[in-house]
Amino acid sequence: MIPIPSGVRVWIATGHTDMRRGMQSLALAIQESLKRDPHAGDLYIFRGRRGDLVKILWHDGLGMSLYPKRLDRGKFIWPSASDGAISISAAQMAYMLEGIDWRNPQLSWRPQSAG
């Protein structure tokens, strides 16, 4: 889990993103497409086309971090592409990363065994 300090805003970049992109090109997308400062300390979440992979970009004041997460089953719940970027709470982000619908939290699927 990402240790998020209080007061950090979490932003979902709507639509889909090329998941081959790294820290620098995602930071550039934040700056140019979303018109935000990628070094301001906010978290930015990007989702791939298939919907089972997200990347979280965060600058903590010392350096930039990139956290990927792939769901074994299911897809991340995502807002429509027309919204641009929307802000969610840290609790909603935690639901999303667990594969739970952050708009209406209910457990969607839980693995029964490792194999």
Steps between C-alpha positions, in 0.01 A plus 500: 500500500617850420557705818294804402546806721187690594403775262626323187248508216441195284418556133368248249608571142189390312513310175775251429877544499776312321640284781844490334545857620738565786536767767620781277240462226216460754624813679501679166141384437397641840663831417376534142165317489371547853661846547627408847841495666624139526750604770243656735458185711166376364445139389395436140345170394506379140323193358590290198268414212415150631404642838689253719816712549547838665809710560520753781742789473599691812764757580561499875722807512821300467439309180245348269357150555307279262280227646339247262215269600338227289182319600507121457131504415259780414556861402554824684183714515570813300312824426414594140769651281318832464564597862873584452630449854292451812602517862426213738580443866780278628235258630340477155844434351553218751169345392595533135837332550326205668273453198195641678270751331612823671172673409296237689740289711420128483745213468497393134723189506746340737734213405433173681847347452838583352492231236 
